[in-house]
Amino acid sequence: MDELRAELNGIFGNKKAELATDGRSQEIAITLSEEEMEETLPAIAQKGFILIALFCTQETDTKKGFTLHYVFERRHQPHTLTIQIPLKNTTAQSIAETFPAACWYEREITDGFGIKFKNAFDIRRLFLHETYPNDFHPLLKTIKNGPITTNTKNNAADEYPFKQVHGEGVYQIPVGPVHAGIIEPGHFRFSVIGETIFNLEIRMFYKHRGIEKLAEGKTPQESVKIAQAISGDETAANTTAYCNAIEKITDTNAPERAWHIRTILLETERIYSHLGDMAGMIIDVAYPAGASPFFILREQTLQQNQKLTGSRFLRDIITTGGLTKNIPDESLTEFSDYLEEFSGKFTEAVNAIRSSTSVIDRLERTGVIKKELIEPLNITGPAARASGAQVDTRIDHPYGLYPKLHLQKRTREEGDVLSRFEVKAAEIHDSSAIIQKLICRIPENKAIHTTLKPADGSALSLIEAPRGQNLHWVRIKDGRIDRYKVRTASFCNWQAIEHAVLGNIVPDFPLINKSLNLSYAGTDL
């Protein structure tokens, strides 16, 4: 910590006195002017800091205007750095040339708050599609929740300007936003020659739900249900991340038994999520017999969830201060016994895939994510680890019981679909072992909940969801949520898929897509 503070003092010079840190949350914060930010930006990039979030807040007293929050991390250091920039008006300088991950964030802020970013290389709308009225910015304090009048008279000038790739033999394939089956909407615009993909542009946010606006004015307890609805298959991760932020603000420690059960649920969620991903990859190479064991094990795990919590997707058990209900020791023991049987069947299913040369031929060297893209786009989770990145929020920014679990980062170097399959397989084995260890060690103390003391303030919470790092930032004023910012791993990792498909053929896109299995809902907040 002292070394990091000294380094930051070197970057920020006479602003060193303003450096502040919260020992529990491991957040370092500093306030700079717009001019100071522009001066120090090259040094921040040179020192290896990675932009992991950028969001805007508006003070309740609107005369105080807006503040931009730039959140950085540096690999393998537990502390985060947040630079707060109070804006003089509704314009700011784009940082996307230095930190490419800023592009979507800046467009999101422009849509939500009306702030324009000077010298931005992409100023298209992000989540406000053509039917939203002009000059409508839903995250402003002056906008109240309720119905809006949509713009139904669109003309050609209002259409979204997709990038054009020109050349002899180049043609476009538009896919979506409506897809076969029951998946959520998303648009994929391919530029191809023959079947080889030369460019892909994705467009999300067709069902933007206003999650962050919904939380405004609610109590911390009321917003638990909002957090768990962010993405159905990341219920435990998002609810835990939100509750962790609230517990930091209120200086609350959830009981040890509650943290044991939370961690068991987090790792169970990782298991069933990875099982679905692995099954999907095998289905997309037309090998349903090989996929079936993974689907069966996933269904059995969901049934175990139901037995343990009353919900297949682990809803309504994690709450601020701990848990809403206990899980009896005998139920946990039964779950541990199930995992013993599960591990053997899972190993057998994985070995069957490894022995199929036709399947390996389709997975190997397909959909490579290059390692040099990991930091500029802030790619996290199995997608990053499969490309050789040593990143795992459970280890890099430890929370709950994870510092005591001595985890390993499961990595591969090739960055292809096969590598993502193997990383997820290794993590399923690890998660099963973690759960069994926690069940053996769970405290007999039956306390599962601590009452929160009312408090105002803000806190950042990072968590390793199945897809990667999820970020939750909460600010409470007068006992109610003033601002709730969520950024899931999908928000960043979707941008990786535009690079992963290049040079591959169109029929391999579903396979590449499934190997990442990103959440539409987790992006369209």
C-alpha positions as CSV (number, residue, x, y, z in Angstrom):
1,M,0.0,0.0,0.0
2,D,2.8,2.4,0.9
3,E,4.6,1.7,-2.4
4,L,1.4,2.3,-4.3
5,R,0.7,5.6,-2.5
6,A,4.2,6.8,-3.2
7,E,3.8,5.9,-6.9
8,L,0.5,7.7,-7.1
9,N,2.0,10.7,-5.3
10,G,4.5,10.8,-8.1
11,I,1.8,10.8,-10.7
12,F,-0.5,13.4,-9.1
13,G,2.1,15.7,-7.6
14,N,0.7,18.5,-5.4
15,K,-2.6,16.6,-5.3
16,K,-1.1,13.9,-3.0
17,A,-2.7,15.3,0.1
18,E,-6.1,14.5,-1.4
19,L,-5.4,10.8,-1.8
20,A,-7.8,8.9,0.4
21,T,-8.2,5.2,1.0
22,D,-10.7,3.0,2.8
23,G,-8.8,0.1,4.4
24,R,-11.8,-2.3,4.2
25,S,-12.9,-1.5,0.6
26,Q,-9.3,-1.1,-0.7
27,E,-10.4,2.0,-2.7
28,I,-8.1,4.9,-3.4
29,A,-9.9,8.0,-4.5
30,I,-8.7,11.4,-5.7
31,T,-10.5,14.4,-7.1
32,L,-8.9,16.2,-10.1
33,S,-9.9,19.0,-12.4
34,E,-10.5,18.3,-16.1
35,E,-7.2,19.9,-16.9
36,E,-5.3,17.9,-14.3
37,M,-6.9,14.7,-15.6
38,E,-5.7,15.5,-19.1
39,E,-2.2,16.2,-17.8
40,T,-1.9,13.0,-15.8
41,L,-3.6,10.6,-18.2
42,P,-0.4,9.5,-20.1
43,A,1.3,8.7,-16.7
44,I,-1.7,6.6,-15.6
45,A,-1.5,4.6,-18.8
46,Q,2.3,4.3,-18.6
47,K,2.1,2.9,-15.1
48,G,-0.1,0.0,-16.3
49,F,-3.5,1.1,-14.9
50,I,-6.5,-0.4,-16.7
51,L,-9.8,1.3,-17.0
52,I,-12.5,-1.0,-15.5
53,A,-15.4,1.4,-15.3
54,L,-16.4,5.0,-16.1
55,F,-19.7,6.4,-14.9
56,C,-21.4,9.6,-14.1
57,T,-23.2,10.9,-11.0
58,Q,-25.5,14.0,-10.7
59,E,-25.9,15.7,-7.4
60,T,-29.3,15.9,-5.9
61,D,-28.8,19.6,-5.9
62,T,-28.6,19.9,-9.7
63,K,-26.8,23.2,-9.5
64,K,-23.7,21.2,-8.4
65,G,-23.7,19.5,-11.8
66,F,-22.1,16.2,-12.7
67,T,-19.1,14.2,-11.6
68,L,-17.3,11.6,-13.8
69,H,-15.8,8.6,-11.9
70,Y,-12.9,6.9,-13.7
71,V,-12.2,3.5,-12.0
72,F,-8.8,1.9,-12.6
73,E,-7.1,-1.2,-11.4
74,R,-3.6,-2.6,-11.9
75,R,-3.2,-6.3,-12.4
76,H,-2.3,-8.2,-9.2
77,Q,-2.8,-5.2,-6.9
78,P,-5.8,-5.4,-4.6
79,H,-6.5,-1.6,-4.5
80,T,-8.6,0.3,-7.1
81,L,-8.0,3.9,-8.1
82,T,-11.0,6.1,-8.7
83,I,-10.4,9.6,-10.2
84,Q,-13.4,11.9,-9.7
85,I,-13.7,14.8,-12.2
86,P,-16.3,17.5,-11.3
87,L,-17.5,18.9,-14.7
88,K,-17.8,22.6,-15.3
89,N,-20.6,22.0,-17.9
90,T,-22.0,19.2,-19.9
91,T,-18.9,18.4,-21.9
92,A,-15.8,16.3,-21.2
93,Q,-12.7,15.2,-22.9
94,S,-12.8,11.6,-24.4
95,I,-10.1,9.3,-23.1
96,A,-11.0,6.5,-25.6
97,E,-7.8,6.9,-27.6
98,T,-5.7,6.1,-24.5
99,F,-8.1,3.7,-23.0
100,P,-10.3,2.0,-25.7
101,A,-12.6,0.5,-23.1
102,A,-13.9,4.0,-22.5
103,C,-15.8,4.1,-25.8
104,W,-18.9,2.3,-24.6
105,Y,-18.9,4.0,-21.3
106,E,-18.7,7.5,-22.8
107,R,-21.6,6.7,-25.2
108,E,-23.5,5.3,-22.2
109,I,-23.0,8.5,-20.3
110,T,-24.0,10.6,-23.3
111,D,-27.3,8.7,-23.6
112,G,-28.0,8.7,-19.9
113,F,-27.0,12.2,-18.9
114,G,-26.5,14.2,-22.1
115,I,-22.8,14.8,-21.6
116,K,-20.8,15.2,-24.8
117,F,-17.3,13.9,-25.1
118,K,-14.9,16.0,-27.1
119,N,-12.7,14.2,-29.7
120,A,-14.6,10.9,-29.2
121,F,-14.1,8.6,-32.2
122,D,-17.6,7.1,-31.8
123,I,-20.5,9.3,-30.9
124,R,-23.4,7.0,-31.9
125,R,-26.2,6.2,-29.5
126,L,-25.6,3.2,-27.3
127,F,-28.7,2.2,-25.3
128,L,-31.1,4.9,-26.6
129,H,-32.3,3.4,-29.9
130,E,-34.1,5.3,-32.7
131,T,-37.5,5.3,-31.1
132,Y,-36.4,7.2,-28.0
133,P,-37.2,10.9,-28.3
134,N,-34.4,13.4,-29.0
135,D,-32.9,15.2,-26.0
136,F,-34.2,12.4,-23.7
137,H,-31.6,11.4,-21.0
138,P,-33.2,9.1,-18.6
139,L,-30.6,9.1,-15.8
140,L,-31.0,12.8,-15.1
141,K,-32.5,13.6,-11.7
142,T,-35.3,15.6,-13.4
143,I,-36.5,12.5,-15.2
144,K,-39.0,10.4,-13.2
145,N,-39.8,6.8,-13.8
146,G,-42.8,6.2,-15.9
147,P,-44.0,5.9,-19.5
148,I,-42.4,8.1,-22.3
149,T,-43.6,9.2,-25.7
150,T,-41.6,7.3,-28.3
151,N,-40.5,8.6,-31.6
152,T,-42.4,6.6,-34.2
153,K,-41.7,8.8,-37.2
154,N,-38.1,7.8,-38.1
155,N,-36.5,8.6,-41.4
156,A,-33.3,7.4,-43.0
157,A,-31.2,10.0,-41.2
158,D,-32.3,8.5,-37.9
159,E,-31.1,5.0,-38.8
160,Y,-28.1,3.6,-36.9
161,P,-25.0,4.1,-39.0
162,F,-23.3,0.7,-39.0
163,K,-19.7,0.7,-40.2
164,Q,-19.3,-0.1,-43.9
165,V,-16.6,-2.4,-45.3
166,H,-16.2,-2.0,-49.0
167,G,-14.3,-4.0,-51.6
168,E,-14.8,-6.5,-54.4
169,G,-16.8,-9.5,-53.2
170,V,-17.7,-8.0,-49.8
171,Y,-21.2,-8.4,-48.7
172,Q,-23.1,-8.0,-45.4
173,I,-25.0,-10.5,-43.4
174,P,-27.4,-9.0,-40.8
175,V,-28.3,-11.4,-38.0
176,G,-30.9,-10.4,-35.4
177,P,-31.9,-8.6,-33.4
178,V,-34.8,-11.2,-33.3
179,H,-33.4,-14.8,-33.1
180,A,-34.8,-18.3,-33.3
181,G,-35.6,-19.7,-29.9
182,I,-36.1,-17.7,-26.7
183,I,-32.8,-15.8,-26.4
184,E,-32.8,-12.1,-25.9
185,P,-32.4,-9.6,-28.8
186,G,-29.0,-8.6,-30.2
187,H,-27.9,-7.5,-33.7
188,F,-24.8,-8.9,-35.4
189,R,-23.7,-7.2,-38.7
190,F,-21.1,-9.3,-40.6
191,S,-19.0,-8.2,-43.5
192,V,-17.7,-11.2,-45.4
193,I,-16.1,-12.5,-48.5
194,G,-17.4,-15.9,-49.2
195,E,-17.8,-17.3,-45.7
196,T,-14.7,-15.6,-44.2
197,I,-15.6,-12.8,-41.7
198,F,-13.7,-9.6,-42.2
199,N,-15.7,-7.4,-39.8
200,L,-18.3,-7.8,-37.2
201,E,-20.2,-5.1,-35.5
202,I,-22.6,-5.9,-32.6
203,R,-25.5,-3.8,-31.4
204,M,-27.1,-4.5,-28.0
205,F,-29.5,-2.6,-25.7
206,Y,-32.8,-3.5,-27.5
207,K,-34.6,-4.2,-24.1
208,H,-32.9,-1.6,-21.9
209,R,-34.7,-2.0,-18.5
210,G,-33.4,1.1,-16.6
211,I,-32.1,-1.0,-13.7
212,E,-30.0,1.9,-12.3
213,K,-32.8,4.4,-12.5
214,L,-35.2,1.9,-10.8
215,A,-32.9,1.8,-7.7
216,E,-33.0,5.6,-7.2
217,G,-34.9,6.5,-4.1
218,K,-35.3,3.0,-2.8
219,T,-34.0,1.7,0.5
220,P,-30.9,-0.5,0.4
221,Q,-33.1,-3.5,1.3
222,E,-35.7,-2.8,-1.5
223,S,-32.9,-2.7,-4.1
224,V,-31.8,-6.3,-3.3
225,K,-34.4,-7.6,-5.7
226,I,-33.2,-5.2,-8.4
227,A,-29.7,-6.5,-8.0
228,Q,-30.7,-10.2,-8.3
229,A,-32.7,-9.4,-11.5
230,I,-29.8,-8.0,-13.4
231,S,-29.0,-11.3,-15.1
232,G,-30.9,-14.5,-14.2
233,D,-27.9,-16.8,-14.3
234,E,-25.7,-14.5,-12.2
235,T,-28.2,-14.0,-9.4
236,A,-25.8,-15.0,-6.6
237,A,-22.9,-13.0,-8.0
238,N,-24.8,-9.8,-8.5
239,T,-26.7,-10.0,-5.2
240,T,-23.6,-10.7,-3.3
241,A,-21.7,-7.8,-5.0
242,Y,-24.6,-5.4,-4.2
243,C,-24.9,-6.5,-0.6
244,N,-21.1,-6.3,-0.1
245,A,-21.2,-2.7,-1.2
246,I,-24.1,-1.9,1.2
247,E,-22.2,-3.7,4.0
248,K,-19.1,-1.6,3.4
249,I,-21.1,1.6,3.6
250,T,-22.9,0.6,6.8
251,D,-19.7,-1.0,8.3
252,T,-21.6,-4.3,8.7
253,N,-20.0,-7.8,8.8
254,A,-22.2,-10.6,7.7
255,P,-22.0,-13.7,10.0
256,E,-19.3,-16.2,9.2
257,R,-21.9,-18.9,8.5
258,A,-23.7,-16.6,6.1
259,W,-20.4,-16.0,4.2
260,H,-19.8,-19.8,4.0
261,I,-23.3,-20.3,2.4
262,R,-22.9,-17.3,0.1
263,T,-19.6,-18.7,-1.2
264,I,-21.1,-22.1,-1.7
265,L,-23.9,-20.5,-3.7
266,L,-21.4,-18.4,-5.7
267,E,-19.4,-21.5,-6.7
268,T,-22.6,-23.5,-7.4
269,E,-23.6,-20.8,-9.8
270,R,-20.2,-21.0,-11.5
271,I,-20.7,-24.8,-11.9
272,Y,-24.1,-24.7,-13.6
273,S,-23.2,-21.6,-15.7
274,H,-20.0,-23.3,-17.1
275,L,-21.9,-26.6,-17.7
276,G,-24.3,-24.7,-19.9
277,D,-21.5,-23.1,-21.8
278,M,-19.7,-26.4,-22.4
279,A,-22.9,-28.1,-23.5
280,G,-23.6,-25.2,-25.9
281,M,-20.2,-25.4,-27.5
282,I,-20.7,-29.1,-28.2
283,I,-24.2,-28.6,-29.5
284,D,-22.9,-26.0,-31.9
285,V,-20.5,-28.5,-33.5
286,A,-23.5,-30.8,-34.1
287,Y,-22.6,-33.4,-31.5
288,P,-25.7,-33.6,-29.2
289,A,-24.7,-37.0,-27.8
290,G,-21.5,-35.4,-26.4
291,A,-23.5,-32.4,-25.1
292,S,-26.2,-34.4,-23.3
293,P,-24.1,-35.4,-20.2
294,F,-23.3,-31.7,-19.6
295,F,-27.0,-30.7,-20.0
296,I,-28.0,-33.5,-17.6
297,L,-25.5,-32.5,-14.9
298,R,-26.6,-28.8,-15.3
299,E,-30.2,-29.8,-14.7
300,Q,-29.3,-31.9,-11.7
301,T,-27.3,-29.0,-10.3
302,L,-30.3,-26.7,-10.7
303,Q,-32.5,-29.3,-8.9
304,Q,-29.9,-29.2,-6.1
305,N,-30.3,-25.4,-6.0
306,Q,-34.0,-25.9,-5.6
307,K,-33.5,-28.3,-2.7
308,L,-31.0,-26.0,-0.9
309,T,-32.6,-22.6,-1.4
310,G,-36.1,-23.0,-2.9
311,S,-35.0,-21.5,-6.2
312,R,-33.3,-23.1,-9.2
313,F,-31.5,-19.8,-9.8
314,L,-30.6,-19.0,-6.2
315,R,-33.0,-16.1,-5.8
316,D,-34.3,-14.6,-2.5
317,I,-31.7,-16.1,-0.1
318,I,-28.8,-13.6,-0.2
319,T,-29.6,-10.2,1.4
320,T,-27.9,-7.3,3.0
321,G,-26.4,-8.4,6.3
322,G,-26.3,-12.1,5.4
323,L,-29.1,-14.4,4.3
324,T,-32.9,-14.5,4.5
325,K,-32.9,-18.1,5.6
326,N,-30.5,-20.9,6.8
327,I,-29.6,-24.0,4.9
328,P,-29.6,-27.0,7.4
329,D,-26.3,-28.9,7.9
330,E,-27.9,-32.1,6.7
331,S,-29.0,-30.5,3.4
332,L,-25.4,-29.3,2.9
333,T,-24.1,-32.8,3.6
334,E,-26.4,-34.2,1.0
335,F,-25.2,-31.6,-1.5
336,S,-21.6,-32.6,-0.7
337,D,-22.4,-36.3,-1.4
338,Y,-24.0,-35.3,-4.7
339,L,-20.8,-33.5,-5.7
340,E,-18.8,-36.6,-5.1
341,E,-20.9,-38.4,-7.7
342,F,-21.1,-35.4,-9.9
343,S,-17.3,-35.1,-10.2
344,G,-16.9,-38.6,-11.6
345,K,-19.6,-38.1,-14.2
346,F,-18.3,-34.7,-15.2
347,T,-14.7,-36.1,-15.7
348,E,-16.1,-38.9,-17.8
349,A,-18.1,-36.4,-20.0
350,V,-15.0,-34.1,-20.5
351,N,-12.8,-37.1,-21.4
352,A,-15.3,-38.2,-24.0
353,I,-15.0,-34.8,-25.7
354,R,-11.3,-34.8,-25.5
355,S,-11.2,-38.2,-27.3
356,S,-13.3,-37.0,-30.2
357,T,-10.9,-35.8,-32.9
358,S,-13.7,-34.3,-35.0
359,V,-14.9,-32.1,-32.0
360,I,-11.4,-31.0,-31.1
361,D,-10.8,-30.1,-34.7
362,R,-13.7,-27.7,-34.6
363,L,-12.7,-26.1,-31.2
364,E,-9.0,-25.8,-31.7
365,R,-7.7,-22.5,-33.3
366,T,-11.3,-21.2,-33.6
367,G,-12.3,-17.8,-32.3
368,V,-8.9,-16.7,-30.9
369,I,-8.9,-13.8,-28.5
370,K,-5.4,-12.2,-28.7
371,K,-3.7,-11.6,-25.4
372,E,-2.9,-8.0,-26.4
373,L,-6.6,-7.2,-26.4
374,I,-7.2,-8.2,-22.7
375,E,-6.1,-5.0,-21.0
376,P,-7.3,-2.4,-23.5
377,L,-10.8,-3.8,-23.5
378,N,-10.7,-5.0,-19.9
379,I,-11.7,-8.6,-20.9
380,T,-12.0,-10.7,-17.7
381,G,-13.1,-14.1,-16.5
382,P,-12.5,-17.4,-18.4
383,A,-12.3,-15.5,-21.7
384,A,-9.2,-13.7,-20.4
385,R,-7.7,-16.6,-18.6
386,A,-8.0,-18.8,-21.7
387,S,-5.8,-16.2,-23.5
388,G,-3.1,-16.4,-20.8
389,A,-4.2,-13.5,-18.6
390,Q,-3.6,-14.1,-14.9
391,V,-6.8,-12.4,-13.7
392,D,-9.4,-13.6,-11.2
393,T,-11.2,-11.1,-8.9
394,R,-11.5,-13.7,-6.2
395,I,-7.7,-13.6,-5.9
396,D,-6.8,-10.1,-7.2
397,H,-9.5,-8.2,-5.1
398,P,-10.3,-10.8,-2.4
399,Y,-13.6,-10.6,-0.6
400,G,-15.5,-12.8,1.8
401,L,-13.9,-16.1,2.5
402,Y,-11.8,-16.3,-0.7
403,P,-8.5,-15.0,0.9
404,K,-8.6,-18.2,3.0
405,L,-9.2,-20.7,0.1
406,H,-5.8,-20.5,-1.7
407,L,-7.3,-20.6,-5.2
408,Q,-5.4,-21.1,-8.4
409,K,-5.9,-19.2,-11.6
410,R,-6.7,-21.7,-14.3
411,T,-5.2,-20.4,-17.5
412,R,-4.4,-21.5,-21.1
413,E,-2.3,-19.6,-23.7
414,E,-4.0,-20.3,-27.0
415,G,-7.1,-18.1,-26.5
416,D,-9.3,-20.3,-28.7
417,V,-12.6,-22.1,-28.1
418,L,-10.9,-25.2,-26.9
419,S,-8.9,-23.2,-24.3
420,R,-12.2,-21.7,-23.0
421,F,-13.7,-25.2,-22.8
422,E,-10.7,-26.4,-20.8
423,V,-10.5,-23.4,-18.5
424,K,-14.2,-23.8,-17.6
425,A,-13.7,-27.6,-17.1
426,A,-10.9,-26.9,-14.6
427,E,-12.9,-24.3,-12.8
428,I,-15.9,-26.6,-12.4
429,H,-13.5,-29.1,-10.6
430,D,-12.2,-26.3,-8.5
431,S,-15.6,-25.0,-7.6
432,S,-16.8,-28.5,-6.6
433,A,-13.7,-28.9,-4.3
434,I,-14.3,-25.4,-2.8
435,I,-17.9,-26.2,-2.0
436,Q,-17.0,-29.5,-0.3
437,K,-14.3,-27.9,1.7
438,L,-16.6,-25.1,2.9
439,I,-19.3,-27.6,3.9
440,C,-16.8,-29.5,6.0
441,R,-15.7,-26.3,7.7
442,I,-19.0,-24.5,8.1
443,P,-19.5,-23.0,11.6
444,E,-22.1,-24.5,13.8
445,N,-23.1,-21.1,14.9
446,K,-26.6,-20.6,13.4
447,A,-26.4,-16.8,13.1
448,I,-27.0,-16.0,9.4
449,H,-28.0,-12.3,9.5
450,T,-26.8,-9.0,11.1
451,T,-29.0,-5.9,11.2
452,L,-27.6,-3.0,9.3
453,K,-27.0,0.3,10.9
454,P,-28.4,3.3,8.9
455,A,-25.5,5.1,7.1
456,D,-24.8,7.3,4.1
457,G,-21.8,7.0,1.9
458,S,-20.6,5.2,-1.2
459,A,-18.7,2.0,-1.9
460,L,-17.3,-0.1,-4.8
461,S,-17.7,-3.8,-4.9
462,L,-16.0,-6.2,-7.3
463,I,-16.9,-9.9,-7.7
464,E,-15.9,-12.8,-9.9
465,A,-19.1,-13.9,-11.6
466,P,-19.1,-16.9,-13.9
467,R,-18.4,-14.7,-16.9
468,G,-15.8,-12.5,-15.2
469,Q,-15.5,-9.4,-13.1
470,N,-18.8,-7.6,-12.2
471,L,-18.6,-4.2,-10.7
472,H,-21.2,-2.6,-8.4
473,W,-21.0,1.0,-7.0
474,V,-23.6,2.3,-4.6
475,R,-24.1,5.7,-3.1
476,I,-26.6,6.2,-0.3
477,K,-28.0,9.6,0.7
478,D,-30.5,10.2,3.5
479,G,-30.9,6.4,3.9
480,R,-31.9,5.8,0.2
481,I,-30.1,4.8,-3.0
482,D,-28.9,8.0,-4.7
483,R,-26.9,6.2,-7.5
484,Y,-26.5,2.6,-8.3
485,K,-24.0,1.7,-11.1
486,V,-23.5,-1.8,-12.4
487,R,-21.1,-3.1,-14.9
488,T,-21.0,-6.8,-15.6
489,A,-18.3,-8.7,-17.4
490,S,-20.6,-9.1,-20.4
491,F,-20.5,-5.3,-21.0
492,C,-16.7,-5.5,-21.7
493,N,-16.5,-9.0,-23.1
494,W,-19.1,-8.5,-25.8
495,Q,-16.5,-6.2,-27.5
496,A,-14.0,-9.1,-27.6
497,I,-16.2,-11.1,-29.8
498,E,-15.9,-8.6,-32.6
499,H,-12.2,-9.4,-32.7
500,A,-12.4,-13.2,-32.0
501,V,-14.4,-13.9,-35.1
502,L,-12.1,-12.2,-37.6
503,G,-10.7,-14.6,-40.2
504,N,-13.1,-17.3,-39.1
505,I,-16.0,-18.5,-41.2
506,V,-19.7,-17.6,-40.6
507,P,-20.7,-21.1,-39.5
508,D,-18.2,-20.9,-36.6
509,F,-19.8,-17.7,-35.2
510,P,-22.4,-19.6,-33.1
511,L,-19.6,-21.7,-31.6
512,I,-17.4,-18.7,-30.8
513,N,-20.4,-16.9,-29.3
514,K,-21.4,-19.8,-27.2
515,S,-17.9,-20.3,-25.9
516,L,-18.2,-16.8,-24.3
517,N,-22.0,-17.2,-23.6
518,L,-22.4,-13.5,-22.7
519,S,-25.5,-12.1,-21.1
520,Y,-27.7,-9.8,-23.1
521,A,-29.7,-8.9,-19.9
522,G,-26.4,-8.3,-18.0
523,T,-25.4,-5.8,-20.7
524,D,-28.8,-4.1,-21.3
525,L,-29.3,-2.6,-17.8
